[in-house]
Amino acid sequence: MNLRRSDSLLAALVRGSPARKNSGTTGPTKDRRWLDDSLARPTRRPLRPGADSVPKPRALVIGGSVGGLFAAHLLRLAGWDIAVFERARGDLGDRGTGIGTRAELFAVMRRIGIAVDLASIGVNVQGRTGLGADGTVVHELSMPAVNSAWSRVWRPLRAALPGGSFHGGMTLTRIEHDADGVTAHFADGTSVEGELLVAADGLHSIVCMQLWPGAGPQYAGYVAWRGVVEQGAVAPELQELLFDRMVFGCPAGELFLSLPMPGPDDGPLRGNRRCHFVWFRPVAEEALPSLCTDASGRAHGISIPPPLIRPELIAALRRDADALLAPQLAASVKATGQTILQPIFDVESPAIACGRVALLGDAAFVARPHVATGVMKAGMDAACLADSLAATKNLPSGLAAYDAERRPYGRWLVERGRHIGATAMARDLPFQQRIETLMREYGAAGVVRDQPIAARLSG
């Protein structure tokens, strides 16, 4: 199937603006499940976004995670017709684990029209506690915060999206863009045109790799083992520590964190919370393929679906937890139902705008999890993109303004992630110095406030 225009009828079906020449195209398949009014409505290219007298320009958003949904909502509010294309099928809400939150994230959500109830979106974290290997408290900080779950941001964003604008099961293969427009080509043969393409397709962005082949992920030299623990799965005497506070453990050359997060239903209530642990451990790059090979011998590259992680690796992780971690933290490793393996990468795009294409979120920059700003940054990227485009009638000028504002911030976050990672994985720093430094600097609380966009969001 091809939605790229090959004749005047197809132009009317898909977009309606003057067709760019393209040989060898075919007409659309009529029974395509997602070819609904949102894509097939006759349009003509408008003179400017948001003008009532002419149809809206179309933005193709590649990626249906939080970054893509933020972009879709904010561009729609700015006068764009939007279509979101996500590789996965079904509900993505069960993916992801715990996230830190900040006022900037809530400001973007409210701007979209999503009510943010701090009593239900997350759990109050009372402070930070550092444990020695024997389980004794070695340091404490009073740093109140609100921790949430990825699903509590994604689900309301998805629910608020207009019907027919989200298309699952769409794997992007390549893009084309020129002065007249941009075309996205998908693995099933579909091609869709628009005036703007927003790449929100994550760490292994197809768009970024096509535009800048040398800007792919750079392995950091360590992995994160993650898990989510139900409150009822640990002993009552451990619950106040693990489900009220952020807890740090620092074996030599490693870092362990435990963070409270809401449960599936009335999660902020006592007794129904979860905690999310992250254990950063060094792994040589040449050893990654072995970690990502399942019990049948099938290699999965540099990542592996959690259910396919070999049982002996999980058993070894639990043995190491008993040997290296405080007993309270080892208990959480052994109580998790599903362990996740996440190799840690840095991504730095040389630019985040090119022609009619904008990159945002993890497609543009990936900072290590130590800055804990991935969801917030995606929302702020999307807000800046929408504002930059709305401030000018000229698309290239708007994209240039977006690049000028957000690229330096993305580069700074990547560098800060490296800095914290160097401390986290250090073997030559005294234990007390290392754990106190990490407890003070780790996460969004240690990130310098982004004043320009924060002021705009709250204005």
C-alpha positions as a Markdown table, in Angstrom:
| # | Residue | x | y | z |
|---|---|---|---|---|
| 1 | Met | 0.0 | 0.0 | 0.0 |
| 2 | Asn | 1.2 | 3.5 | -0.7 |
| 3 | Leu | -0.3 | 6.7 | 0.5 |
| 4 | Arg | 2.2 | 8.8 | -1.4 |
| 5 | Arg | 0.2 | 10.6 | -4.1 |
| 6 | Ser | 0.5 | 9.2 | -7.6 |
| 7 | Asp | -2.5 | 11.0 | -9.2 |
| 8 | Ser | -5.0 | 13.7 | -8.4 |
| 9 | Leu | -7.4 | 11.3 | -6.7 |
| 10 | Leu | -4.7 | 10.1 | -4.3 |
| 11 | Ala | -3.8 | 13.7 | -3.7 |
| 12 | Ala | -7.4 | 14.3 | -2.6 |
| 13 | Leu | -7.5 | 11.2 | -0.4 |
| 14 | Val | -4.2 | 11.7 | 1.4 |
| 15 | Arg | -3.3 | 15.4 | 1.4 |
| 16 | Gly | -4.7 | 17.4 | -1.4 |
| 17 | Ser | -1.7 | 19.7 | -1.9 |
| 18 | Pro | 0.1 | 19.8 | -5.2 |
| 19 | Ala | 1.8 | 16.4 | -5.7 |
| 20 | Arg | 5.6 | 16.0 | -5.8 |
| 21 | Lys | 6.7 | 13.9 | -8.7 |
| 22 | Asn | 7.2 | 10.2 | -7.8 |
| 23 | Ser | 7.4 | 7.4 | -10.3 |
| 24 | Gly | 6.3 | 3.9 | -9.6 |
| 25 | Thr | 3.7 | 4.6 | -6.9 |
| 26 | Thr | 0.4 | 2.7 | -6.6 |
| 27 | Gly | -3.0 | 3.7 | -5.2 |
| 28 | Pro | -4.1 | 3.0 | -1.7 |
| 29 | Thr | -5.6 | -0.2 | -0.5 |
| 30 | Lys | -9.2 | 0.5 | 0.5 |
| 31 | Asp | -9.5 | -1.9 | 3.4 |
| 32 | Arg | -6.4 | -0.7 | 5.3 |
| 33 | Arg | -7.6 | -0.6 | 8.9 |
| 34 | Trp | -6.1 | 2.8 | 9.9 |
| 35 | Leu | -7.1 | 4.6 | 6.7 |
| 36 | Asp | -9.8 | 6.6 | 8.5 |
| 37 | Asp | -11.0 | 10.2 | 8.3 |
| 38 | Ser | -7.9 | 11.5 | 10.1 |
| 39 | Leu | -5.7 | 10.4 | 7.2 |
| 40 | Ala | -8.0 | 10.4 | 4.2 |
| 41 | Arg | -9.6 | 13.8 | 4.7 |
| 42 | Pro | -9.0 | 16.0 | 1.5 |
| 43 | Thr | -6.8 | 18.9 | 2.4 |
| 44 | Arg | -4.7 | 21.6 | 0.9 |
| 45 | Arg | -1.5 | 22.9 | 2.3 |
| 46 | Pro | -2.3 | 25.9 | 4.5 |
| 47 | Leu | -0.5 | 29.2 | 4.5 |
| 48 | Arg | 0.2 | 29.0 | 8.2 |
| 49 | Pro | -0.5 | 26.7 | 11.2 |
| 50 | Gly | -3.7 | 27.4 | 13.0 |
| 51 | Ala | -5.4 | 29.5 | 10.4 |
| 52 | Asp | -9.1 | 29.0 | 10.4 |
| 53 | Ser | -9.7 | 29.8 | 6.8 |
| 54 | Val | -7.5 | 27.0 | 5.4 |
| 55 | Pro | -7.0 | 23.4 | 6.4 |
| 56 | Lys | -4.3 | 22.5 | 8.9 |
| 57 | Pro | -0.8 | 21.4 | 8.0 |
| 58 | Arg | 0.0 | 17.8 | 8.9 |
| 59 | Ala | 2.7 | 16.7 | 11.4 |
| 60 | Leu | 3.7 | 13.0 | 11.3 |
| 61 | Val | 4.9 | 11.9 | 14.7 |
| 62 | Ile | 7.1 | 8.8 | 14.7 |
| 63 | Gly | 6.9 | 7.1 | 18.1 |
| 64 | Gly | 3.9 | 6.7 | 20.4 |
| 65 | Ser | 5.7 | 6.9 | 23.7 |
| 66 | Val | 5.4 | 9.9 | 26.0 |
| 67 | Gly | 7.6 | 12.1 | 23.8 |
| 68 | Gly | 5.6 | 11.5 | 20.7 |
| 69 | Leu | 2.3 | 12.0 | 22.6 |
| 70 | Phe | 3.5 | 15.2 | 24.1 |
| 71 | Ala | 4.5 | 16.5 | 20.7 |
| 72 | Ala | 1.2 | 15.4 | 19.1 |
| 73 | His | -0.9 | 17.2 | 21.7 |
| 74 | Leu | 1.1 | 20.4 | 21.7 |
| 75 | Leu | 1.3 | 20.6 | 17.9 |
| 76 | Arg | -2.4 | 20.0 | 17.7 |
| 77 | Leu | -3.1 | 22.9 | 20.2 |
| 78 | Ala | -0.9 | 25.0 | 17.9 |
| 79 | Gly | -3.0 | 24.3 | 14.9 |
| 80 | Trp | -1.5 | 21.2 | 13.3 |
| 81 | Asp | -3.3 | 18.1 | 12.1 |
| 82 | Ile | -1.4 | 15.2 | 13.7 |
| 83 | Ala | -0.9 | 11.5 | 13.1 |
| 84 | Val | 1.1 | 9.3 | 15.5 |
| 85 | Phe | 2.8 | 6.1 | 14.2 |
| 86 | Glu | 4.0 | 3.6 | 16.8 |
| 87 | Arg | 5.9 | 0.4 | 16.1 |
| 88 | Ala | 4.3 | -1.7 | 18.9 |
| 89 | Arg | 0.7 | -2.8 | 19.0 |
| 90 | Gly | -1.7 | -2.6 | 21.9 |
| 91 | Asp | -1.4 | -0.8 | 25.2 |
| 92 | Leu | 2.0 | 0.6 | 26.1 |
| 93 | Gly | 0.9 | 1.5 | 29.6 |
| 94 | Asp | 2.3 | -1.7 | 31.1 |
| 95 | Arg | 5.8 | -0.8 | 30.0 |
| 96 | Gly | 8.2 | 1.4 | 31.9 |
| 97 | Thr | 8.9 | 1.5 | 35.6 |
| 98 | Gly | 9.2 | 4.3 | 38.1 |
| 99 | Ile | 10.0 | 7.9 | 37.2 |
| 100 | Gly | 10.9 | 11.1 | 39.0 |
| 101 | Thr | 8.7 | 14.1 | 38.6 |
| 102 | Arg | 9.2 | 17.8 | 38.6 |
| 103 | Ala | 7.0 | 20.9 | 38.3 |
| 104 | Glu | 8.0 | 21.3 | 34.6 |
| 105 | Leu | 6.5 | 17.9 | 33.7 |
| 106 | Phe | 3.2 | 18.8 | 35.4 |
| 107 | Ala | 3.2 | 22.2 | 33.7 |
| 108 | Val | 3.3 | 20.6 | 30.3 |
| 109 | Met | 0.6 | 18.1 | 31.2 |
| 110 | Arg | -1.7 | 20.9 | 32.5 |
| 111 | Arg | -1.0 | 22.9 | 29.3 |
| 112 | Ile | -2.4 | 20.0 | 27.3 |
| 113 | Gly | -5.5 | 19.9 | 29.5 |
| 114 | Ile | -4.6 | 16.9 | 31.6 |
| 115 | Ala | -5.5 | 17.4 | 35.3 |
| 116 | Val | -2.6 | 16.6 | 37.6 |
| 117 | Asp | -3.6 | 15.5 | 41.1 |
| 118 | Leu | -0.4 | 15.2 | 43.1 |
| 119 | Ala | -2.2 | 13.0 | 45.6 |
| 120 | Ser | -2.8 | 10.3 | 43.0 |
| 121 | Ile | -0.2 | 10.7 | 40.3 |
| 122 | Gly | 2.6 | 9.6 | 42.5 |
| 123 | Val | 3.9 | 8.9 | 46.0 |
| 124 | Asn | 5.6 | 11.3 | 48.4 |
| 125 | Val | 9.2 | 10.3 | 49.0 |
| 126 | Gln | 10.3 | 11.5 | 52.4 |
| 127 | Gly | 14.1 | 11.7 | 51.8 |
| 128 | Arg | 17.2 | 9.7 | 50.9 |
| 129 | Thr | 18.9 | 7.0 | 53.0 |
| 130 | Gly | 22.3 | 5.4 | 52.4 |
| 131 | Leu | 23.1 | 1.9 | 53.6 |
| 132 | Gly | 26.4 | 0.2 | 54.2 |
| 133 | Ala | 26.9 | -3.4 | 53.2 |
| 134 | Asp | 25.8 | -4.6 | 56.7 |
| 135 | Gly | 22.5 | -2.7 | 56.5 |
| 136 | Thr | 23.4 | 0.2 | 58.8 |
| 137 | Val | 22.4 | 3.7 | 57.9 |
| 138 | Val | 25.5 | 5.7 | 56.9 |
| 139 | His | 23.9 | 8.9 | 55.6 |
| 140 | Glu | 20.5 | 10.6 | 55.4 |
| 141 | Leu | 19.2 | 13.6 | 53.5 |
| 142 | Ser | 15.9 | 15.3 | 53.7 |
| 143 | Met | 15.0 | 15.7 | 50.0 |
| 144 | Pro | 11.2 | 15.4 | 49.6 |
| 145 | Ala | 10.0 | 14.4 | 46.1 |
| 146 | Val | 7.1 | 12.9 | 44.3 |
| 147 | Asn | 7.9 | 9.7 | 42.4 |
| 148 | Ser | 5.4 | 8.4 | 39.8 |
| 149 | Ala | 5.2 | 5.6 | 37.3 |
| 150 | Trp | 5.7 | 5.9 | 33.5 |
| 151 | Ser | 2.2 | 4.6 | 32.9 |
| 152 | Arg | 0.6 | 7.4 | 34.9 |
| 153 | Val | 1.9 | 9.9 | 32.4 |
| 154 | Trp | 1.5 | 7.8 | 29.2 |
| 155 | Arg | -2.1 | 6.6 | 29.8 |
| 156 | Pro | -3.7 | 10.0 | 30.3 |
| 157 | Leu | -1.8 | 11.4 | 27.3 |
| 158 | Arg | -3.0 | 8.4 | 25.2 |
| 159 | Ala | -6.6 | 8.7 | 26.4 |
| 160 | Ala | -6.7 | 12.4 | 25.5 |
| 161 | Leu | -5.5 | 11.9 | 21.9 |
| 162 | Pro | -8.3 | 12.3 | 19.3 |
| 163 | Gly | -9.7 | 9.1 | 17.9 |
| 164 | Gly | -8.1 | 7.8 | 14.7 |
| 165 | Ser | -4.8 | 9.7 | 15.2 |
| 166 | Phe | -2.8 | 6.9 | 16.8 |
| 167 | His | -1.7 | 4.1 | 14.6 |
| 168 | Gly | 0.0 | 1.0 | 16.1 |
| 169 | Gly | 2.0 | -1.7 | 14.4 |
| 170 | Met | 3.7 | 0.8 | 12.1 |
| 171 | Thr | 7.5 | 0.3 | 11.8 |
| 172 | Leu | 9.3 | 3.1 | 10.1 |
| 173 | Thr | 11.9 | 2.1 | 7.5 |
| 174 | Arg | 13.0 | 5.5 | 6.1 |
| 175 | Ile | 12.0 | 9.0 | 5.4 |
| 176 | Glu | 12.2 | 11.5 | 2.5 |
| 177 | His | 12.0 | 15.2 | 2.8 |
| 178 | Asp | 12.5 | 18.2 | 0.6 |
| 179 | Ala | 11.3 | 21.8 | 0.3 |
| 180 | Asp | 7.7 | 20.7 | -0.4 |
| 181 | Gly | 7.1 | 18.2 | 2.4 |
| 182 | Val | 8.2 | 15.0 | 4.1 |
| 183 | Thr | 7.3 | 11.3 | 3.5 |
| 184 | Ala | 7.5 | 8.5 | 6.0 |
| 185 | His | 7.8 | 5.0 | 4.6 |
| 186 | Phe | 6.8 | 2.0 | 6.7 |
| 187 | Ala | 7.7 | -1.7 | 6.7 |
| 188 | Asp | 4.3 | -2.8 | 5.4 |
| 189 | Gly | 4.6 | -0.7 | 2.2 |
| 190 | Thr | 2.7 | 2.3 | 3.5 |
| 191 | Ser | 3.9 | 5.8 | 2.8 |
| 192 | Val | 2.4 | 8.9 | 4.4 |
| 193 | Glu | 3.1 | 12.6 | 3.6 |
| 194 | Gly | 3.1 | 15.7 | 5.8 |
| 195 | Glu | 4.6 | 19.1 | 6.2 |
| 196 | Leu | 6.6 | 18.2 | 9.3 |
| 197 | Leu | 8.0 | 14.9 | 10.7 |
| 198 | Val | 8.7 | 14.7 | 14.4 |
| 199 | Ala | 11.1 | 11.8 | 15.3 |
| 200 | Ala | 10.2 | 10.6 | 18.8 |
| 201 | Asp | 11.3 | 7.0 | 18.1 |
| 202 | Gly | 13.7 | 6.6 | 21.0 |
| 203 | Leu | 17.2 | 5.4 | 21.7 |
| 204 | His | 17.6 | 3.5 | 18.4 |
| 205 | Ser | 15.9 | 6.2 | 16.3 |
| 206 | Ile | 15.6 | 5.2 | 12.6 |
| 207 | Val | 15.3 | 8.9 | 11.7 |
| 208 | Cys | 18.4 | 9.9 | 13.6 |
| 209 | Met | 20.4 | 7.0 | 12.1 |
| 210 | Gln | 19.3 | 8.0 | 8.6 |
| 211 | Leu | 20.1 | 11.6 | 9.0 |
| 212 | Trp | 23.4 | 11.2 | 10.9 |
| 213 | Pro | 24.6 | 7.6 | 10.6 |
| 214 | Gly | 27.5 | 8.2 | 13.0 |
| 215 | Ala | 25.4 | 9.5 | 15.8 |
| 216 | Gly | 24.2 | 6.2 | 17.2 |
| 217 | Pro | 24.2 | 5.0 | 20.8 |
| 218 | Gln | 27.6 | 4.8 | 22.6 |
| 219 | Tyr | 27.8 | 2.1 | 25.2 |
| 220 | Ala | 28.8 | 3.5 | 28.6 |
| 221 | Gly | 30.5 | 0.3 | 29.9 |
| 222 | Tyr | 27.8 | -0.8 | 32.4 |
| 223 | Val | 24.2 | -2.1 | 32.5 |
| 224 | Ala | 21.2 | -1.6 | 34.8 |
| 225 | Trp | 19.4 | -4.5 | 36.3 |
| 226 | Arg | 15.9 | -3.4 | 37.1 |
| 227 | Gly | 12.9 | -4.8 | 38.9 |
| 228 | Val | 9.6 | -3.8 | 40.5 |
| 229 | Val | 8.6 | -5.1 | 43.9 |
| 230 | Glu | 5.1 | -5.2 | 45.3 |
| 231 | Gln | 4.8 | -3.9 | 48.9 |
| 232 | Gly | 3.3 | -7.1 | 50.2 |
| 233 | Ala | 6.2 | -9.2 | 48.8 |
| 234 | Val | 8.7 | -7.9 | 51.4 |
| 235 | Ala | 8.8 | -8.2 | 55.2 |
| 236 | Pro | 6.7 | -5.6 | 57.1 |
| 237 | Glu | 9.8 | -4.3 | 59.0 |
| 238 | Leu | 11.4 | -3.3 | 55.6 |
| 239 | Gln | 8.4 | -1.6 | 54.1 |
| 240 | Glu | 8.8 | 1.9 | 55.7 |
| 241 | Leu | 12.4 | 2.1 | 54.4 |
| 242 | Leu | 11.8 | 0.7 | 50.9 |
| 243 | Phe | 8.4 | 2.3 | 50.2 |
| 244 | Asp | 8.8 | 5.7 | 51.8 |
| 245 | Arg | 12.4 | 6.6 | 51.0 |
| 246 | Met | 14.9 | 6.6 | 48.2 |
| 247 | Val | 17.6 | 4.1 | 49.3 |
| 248 | Phe | 21.2 | 4.0 | 48.1 |
| 249 | Gly | 23.8 | 1.2 | 48.2 |
| 250 | Cys | 27.3 | 1.5 | 46.9 |
| 251 | Pro | 29.3 | -1.6 | 46.4 |
| 252 | Ala | 32.7 | -0.9 | 45.0 |
| 253 | Gly | 32.4 | 0.1 | 41.3 |
| 254 | Glu | 28.6 | -0.3 | 41.4 |
| 255 | Leu | 25.4 | 1.6 | 42.5 |
| 256 | Phe | 22.1 | 0.3 | 43.8 |
| 257 | Leu | 19.0 | 2.4 | 44.1 |
| 258 | Ser | 15.5 | 1.6 | 45.5 |
| 259 | Leu | 12.7 | 4.1 | 44.7 |
| 260 | Pro | 9.1 | 4.1 | 45.8 |
| 261 | Met | 6.4 | 4.3 | 43.1 |
| 262 | Pro | 2.6 | 4.0 | 43.0 |
| 263 | Gly | 0.9 | 0.7 | 42.8 |
| 264 | Pro | -1.5 | -0.3 | 40.0 |
| 265 | Asp | -4.7 | 1.1 | 41.6 |
| 266 | Asp | -4.8 | 3.3 | 44.6 |
| 267 | Gly | -1.0 | 3.2 | 44.7 |
| 268 | Pro | -0.3 | 6.2 | 46.9 |
| 269 | Leu | -2.1 | 4.5 | 49.8 |
| 270 | Arg | -0.1 | 2.6 | 52.4 |
| 271 | Gly | 0.0 | -1.1 | 51.7 |
| 272 | Asn | -0.4 | -0.9 | 47.9 |
| 273 | Arg | 2.8 | 0.8 | 46.8 |
| 274 | Arg | 5.6 | -0.6 | 44.8 |
| 275 | Cys | 9.3 | 0.0 | 44.8 |
| 276 | His | 11.5 | 0.0 | 41.8 |
| 277 | Phe | 15.2 | -1.0 | 42.1 |
| 278 | Val | 18.0 | -0.2 | 39.7 |
| 279 | Trp | 21.4 | -1.9 | 40.1 |
| 280 | Phe | 24.2 | -0.5 | 37.9 |
| 281 | Arg | 27.0 | -3.0 | 37.3 |
| 282 | Pro | 30.0 | -2.9 | 34.9 |
| 283 | Val | 29.8 | -5.2 | 31.9 |
| 284 | Ala | 32.4 | -5.2 | 29.1 |
| 285 | Glu | 31.0 | -4.4 | 25.7 |
| 286 | Glu | 32.1 | -7.7 | 24.3 |
| 287 | Ala | 30.1 | -9.5 | 27.0 |
| 288 | Leu | 26.8 | -7.8 | 26.1 |
| 289 | Pro | 25.9 | -10.4 | 23.4 |
| 290 | Ser | 26.2 | -13.2 | 25.9 |
| 291 | Leu | 23.9 | -11.4 | 28.4 |
| 292 | Cys | 21.4 | -10.8 | 25.6 |
| 293 | Thr | 21.3 | -14.5 | 24.4 |
| 294 | Asp | 18.3 | -16.5 | 25.6 |
| 295 | Ala | 18.2 | -20.1 | 26.8 |
| 296 | Ser | 17.6 | -21.5 | 23.3 |
| 297 | Gly | 20.9 | -19.9 | 22.1 |
| 298 | Arg | 19.2 | -17.1 | 20.2 |
| 299 | Ala | 21.1 | -13.8 | 20.3 |
| 300 | His | 19.0 | -10.7 | 20.6 |
| 301 | Gly | 21.7 | -8.1 | 20.0 |
| 302 | Ile | 22.2 | -5.4 | 22.7 |
| 303 | Ser | 18.9 | -5.9 | 24.5 |
| 304 | Ile | 16.7 | -8.8 | 25.4 |
| 305 | Pro | 13.0 | -9.1 | 26.3 |
| 306 | Pro | 12.8 | -9.6 | 30.1 |
| 307 | Pro | 11.0 | -13.0 | 30.0 |
| 308 | Leu | 13.9 | -14.4 | 27.8 |
| 309 | Ile | 16.7 | -13.5 | 30.2 |
| 310 | Arg | 18.4 | -16.8 | 31.1 |
| 311 | Pro | 17.5 | -18.2 | 34.6 |
| 312 | Glu | 21.1 | -18.7 | 35.5 |
| 313 | Leu | 21.8 | -15.0 | 35.1 |
| 314 | Ile | 18.9 | -14.1 | 37.5 |
| 315 | Ala | 20.2 | -16.7 | 40.0 |
| 316 | Ala | 23.7 | -15.2 | 39.8 |
| 317 | Leu | 22.3 | -11.7 | 40.3 |
| 318 | Arg | 20.5 | -12.8 | 43.5 |
| 319 | Arg | 23.6 | -14.5 | 44.8 |
| 320 | Asp | 25.6 | -11.3 | 44.2 |
| 321 | Ala | 22.9 | -9.3 | 46.0 |
| 322 | Asp | 23.3 | -11.4 | 49.1 |
| 323 | Ala | 27.1 | -11.0 | 48.9 |
| 324 | Leu | 27.4 | -7.3 | 48.1 |
| 325 | Leu | 24.2 | -5.4 | 49.2 |
| 326 | Ala | 22.7 | -4.5 | 52.4 |
| 327 | Pro | 20.2 | -7.2 | 53.5 |
| 328 | Gln | 17.3 | -4.8 | 53.0 |
| 329 | Leu | 18.3 | -4.2 | 49.4 |
| 330 | Ala | 19.1 | -7.8 | 48.7 |
| 331 | Ala | 15.5 | -8.6 | 49.8 |
| 332 | Ser | 14.1 | -6.4 | 47.1 |
| 333 | Val | 16.2 | -8.1 | 44.4 |
| 334 | Lys | 14.9 | -11.5 | 45.5 |
| 335 | Ala | 11.3 | -10.3 | 45.7 |
| 336 | Thr | 10.9 | -9.0 | 42.2 |
| 337 | Gly | 8.7 | -10.9 | 39.8 |
| 338 | Gln | 10.4 | -9.9 | 36.6 |
| 339 | Thr | 14.0 | -8.7 | 36.2 |
| 340 | Ile | 14.8 | -6.3 | 33.3 |
| 341 | Leu | 18.3 | -5.8 | 31.7 |
| 342 | Gln | 19.1 | -2.4 | 30.4 |
| 343 | Pro | 22.5 | -1.6 | 28.8 |
| 344 | Ile | 23.4 | 2.0 | 29.4 |
| 345 | Phe | 24.1 | 4.3 | 26.4 |
| 346 | Asp | 24.8 | 7.9 | 25.6 |
| 347 | Val | 23.3 | 9.5 | 22.5 |
| 348 | Glu | 24.2 | 12.9 | 21.2 |
| 349 | Ser | 22.7 | 14.1 | 17.9 |
| 350 | Pro | 24.8 | 16.7 | 16.0 |
| 351 | Ala | 21.6 | 18.6 | 15.4 |
| 352 | Ile | 17.9 | 18.1 | 16.3 |
| 353 | Ala | 16.4 | 19.8 | 13.3 |
| 354 | Cys | 17.1 | 19.1 | 9.6 |
| 355 | Gly | 14.9 | 20.2 | 6.7 |
| 356 | Arg | 11.4 | 19.4 | 7.7 |
| 357 | Val | 12.4 | 17.0 | 10.5 |
| 358 | Ala | 12.6 | 17.6 | 14.2 |
| 359 | Leu | 14.1 | 15.1 | 16.8 |
| 360 | Leu | 13.0 | 15.1 | 20.4 |
| 361 | Gly | 13.2 | 13.1 | 23.6 |
| 362 | Asp | 15.5 | 10.1 | 23.4 |
| 363 | Ala | 15.7 | 10.3 | 19.6 |
| 364 | Ala | 17.7 | 13.5 | 20.0 |
| 365 | Phe | 19.7 | 12.9 | 23.2 |
| 366 | Val | 19.9 | 10.1 | 25.7 |
| 367 | Ala | 21.4 | 11.0 | 29.0 |
| 368 | Arg | 22.2 | 8.2 | 31.5 |
| 369 | Pro | 19.4 | 7.4 | 34.0 |
| 370 | His | 21.3 | 9.2 | 36.7 |
| 371 | Val | 19.7 | 12.5 | 35.8 |
| 372 | Ala | 16.2 | 11.0 | 35.9 |
| 373 | Thr | 14.8 | 13.6 | 33.5 |
| 374 | Gly | 13.8 | 11.5 | 30.4 |
| 375 | Val | 10.0 | 12.0 | 30.6 |
| 376 | Met | 10.3 | 15.6 | 31.7 |
| 377 | Lys | 12.8 | 16.4 | 29.0 |
| 378 | Ala | 10.6 | 14.9 | 26.3 |
| 379 | Gly | 7.7 | 17.1 | 27.5 |
| 380 | Met | 9.8 | 20.2 | 27.5 |
| 381 | Asp | 11.3 | 19.4 | 24.1 |
| 382 | Ala | 7.8 | 19.1 | 22.7 |
| 383 | Ala | 6.7 | 22.4 | 24.3 |
| 384 | Cys | 9.7 | 24.2 | 22.9 |
| 385 | Leu | 9.0 | 22.7 | 19.4 |
| 386 | Ala | 5.4 | 23.8 | 19.4 |
| 387 | Asp | 6.2 | 27.2 | 20.7 |
| 388 | Ser | 9.1 | 27.7 | 18.2 |
| 389 | Leu | 6.9 | 26.8 | 15.3 |
| 390 | Ala | 4.0 | 29.0 | 16.5 |
| 391 | Ala | 6.3 | 32.0 | 16.8 |
| 392 | Thr | 7.0 | 32.2 | 13.1 |
| 393 | Lys | 5.3 | 31.6 | 9.8 |
| 394 | Asn | 8.5 | 30.0 | 8.4 |
| 395 | Leu | 9.0 | 26.3 | 9.2 |
| 396 | Pro | 12.8 | 26.3 | 8.8 |
| 397 | Ser | 13.1 | 29.4 | 11.1 |
| 398 | Gly | 11.0 | 27.7 | 13.7 |
| 399 | Leu | 13.0 | 24.5 | 13.6 |
| 400 | Ala | 16.2 | 26.4 | 13.8 |
| 401 | Ala | 14.9 | 28.2 | 16.9 |
| 402 | Tyr | 14.0 | 24.9 | 18.5 |
| 403 | Asp | 17.4 | 23.4 | 17.8 |
| 404 | Ala | 19.2 | 26.5 | 19.2 |
| 405 | Glu | 17.3 | 26.3 | 22.5 |
| 406 | Arg | 17.1 | 22.6 | 23.2 |
| 407 | Arg | 20.3 | 21.2 | 21.7 |
| 408 | Pro | 22.6 | 22.9 | 24.3 |
| 409 | Tyr | 20.4 | 21.6 | 27.1 |
| 410 | Gly | 20.4 | 18.1 | 25.7 |
| 411 | Arg | 24.2 | 18.1 | 25.5 |
| 412 | Trp | 24.5 | 19.4 | 29.0 |
| 413 | Leu | 22.2 | 16.6 | 30.3 |
| 414 | Val | 24.3 | 14.0 | 28.6 |
| 415 | Glu | 27.5 | 15.4 | 30.1 |
| 416 | Arg | 25.9 | 15.5 | 33.6 |
| 417 | Gly | 24.8 | 11.9 | 33.2 |
| 418 | Arg | 28.4 | 11.0 | 32.4 |
| 419 | His | 29.7 | 12.9 | 35.4 |
| 420 | Ile | 27.3 | 11.2 | 37.9 |
| 421 | Gly | 28.0 | 7.8 | 36.2 |
| 422 | Ala | 31.8 | 8.3 | 36.7 |
| 423 | Thr | 31.2 | 8.7 | 40.5 |
| 424 | Ala | 28.7 | 5.8 | 40.6 |
| 425 | Met | 31.0 | 3.3 | 39.0 |
| 426 | Ala | 34.2 | 4.6 | 40.6 |
| 427 | Arg | 36.4 | 2.0 | 42.5 |
| 428 | Asp | 39.0 | 4.4 | 43.8 |
| 429 | Leu | 36.9 | 6.9 | 45.8 |
| 430 | Pro | 36.3 | 6.4 | 49.5 |
| 431 | Phe | 33.0 | 4.8 | 50.2 |
| 432 | Gln | 31.6 | 7.6 | 52.4 |
| 433 | Gln | 32.6 | 10.3 | 49.9 |
| 434 | Arg | 31.0 | 8.4 | 47.0 |
| 435 | Ile | 27.7 | 7.6 | 48.7 |
| 436 | Glu | 27.3 | 11.2 | 50.0 |
| 437 | Thr | 28.1 | 12.7 | 46.7 |
| 438 | Leu | 25.6 | 10.4 | 44.8 |
| 439 | Met | 22.9 | 11.0 | 47.3 |
| 440 | Arg | 23.2 | 14.7 | 46.9 |
| 441 | Glu | 23.6 | 14.9 | 43.1 |
| 442 | Tyr | 21.6 | 12.0 | 41.8 |
| 443 | Gly | 18.4 | 12.5 | 39.8 |
| 444 | Ala | 16.3 | 15.5 | 38.7 |
| 445 | Ala | 16.9 | 17.2 | 42.1 |
| 446 | Gly | 20.5 | 17.8 | 41.1 |
| 447 | Val | 19.7 | 19.1 | 37.6 |
| 448 | Val | 19.9 | 22.9 | 37.2 |
| 449 | Arg | 16.4 | 24.3 | 36.6 |
| 450 | Asp | 15.8 | 25.1 | 33.0 |
| 451 | Gln | 14.7 | 28.7 | 33.6 |
| 452 | Pro | 13.7 | 29.9 | 30.1 |
| 453 | Ile | 11.3 | 27.2 | 29.3 |
| 454 | Ala | 10.1 | 26.9 | 32.9 |
| 455 | Ala | 9.1 | 30.5 | 32.9 |
| 456 | Arg | 7.3 | 30.1 | 29.6 |
| 457 | Leu | 5.4 | 27.1 | 30.8 |
| 458 | Ser | 4.2 | 28.8 | 34.0 |
| 459 | Gly | 3.5 | 32.1 | 32.3 |
